[in-house]
Amino acid sequence: MAEETLPPPPTEWPELDDPTILETILEIIATEGAVERDVIVPTATLDTLGIASMDVMMILMGVEEKLDVYVPMDAEIAASRNLSEFISAIVQAMQAASEPAAAAGE
């Protein structure tokens, strides 16, 4: 069985409709992950920043609290290779969580 070849991880922050969401998530990572804001770059990994699984859970809880949306720890978040992918996965989870509410309001 051939191993799946992944493209290289992104080196830029994901483009979001609302750039304040990115800044909010970055601040939550800095606070809950107990890392300096200036080392939080798209190519950094959770490991290189010393962010453990418990810190990831605290970050997700911080996102839930600040942005009022439930973000479960799913396979995509767990498989993130760098912070750019991590934030993209969080935003996708946020969008998925808000879709049923939007559909119900139609």
N, C-alpha and C positions, 0 to 999 in steps of 0.2 A: 504494500500500500504506500503510495507516494505521500510525502509530507507536504502539507499545504504551505505555499510560499506567500508570506504576507508582504505587502508593500512596506517601505520604511515608515516609521512613525512620523507624524506631522511635526514640523519644526516651528509652526506659528500657532497662535491662539485661534480657536474656532471663531468664525465670524457669526455674531449673534445679532438678532434684530434690535435688541436693546443692550447697548454696551455696558450699561450700569449693572446688568446681571453678572457679566464677567468680572467686573471690579468687586462686586459683592462676594462672589465665590472665591476670588483670590484672597480677599480679606479674611474670609472664614477659614481658608486653608492656613493662612499665616497664624491666626489666633488659635484655632483648634489643633493644628499640627505643631504649634510652638516653634515655628521657623520664621526667620527674618524675611520680610516682604521682598527684599532685593534679590534673594536667591530663588524665588518662585518664578521660574521661566518655563516656557512651553516644553523644552527638551528635558527638564529635570524629571527624575522618577521619584516615586514615593520612597523607594529604598535610599536613593542618594540624599534625600531630604531627611531621612530618619523617621519617616511617617509609618507607624506600625498599624496593624489592622484595627486596633482599638481607636487609634487616631482617625482612621478612615470613617469609622462609625460615628465619631464625634463630629467630623466634618459634614457627613450626611445629615446628622441631626441639626447642625447649625444651619445648613441650607434649608431644611424643613422649617426651622424656626424663623429665619430671616425672610425667606421667600414664600412662606405659607404653602408649601407643596410637599407631599410625601415622596421621598426618593429612596426606593428599596436598594439594598446591596444586591445587585444582580451580576450575572456572568460578564456582561460587557464592562461594568465598572471594575470588577475584579481582574479582568484581562487587560486593562489599560497599561500600555507600555511607557507612557510618559504623562505629564500633566495636561498636555493638550488633549490627548485621548480621554483622560480622566474627566476633564471638564466637558468634553463633547458628550460622553456617556451620561453625565449628570444632567445636562441640558436635554438630552433625548428622553431620559426618564421623566424629567419635569414636564416635557411636552406630552408624553404618553399619559401621564397622570391627569393632565388638564383636558385632554381630548374628550373623555366621557362626560365631564362636566359641561364642556362646550356643546356637545351633541345633545345633552339633556335640555339645554336652554333653548334649543332651536324650535 
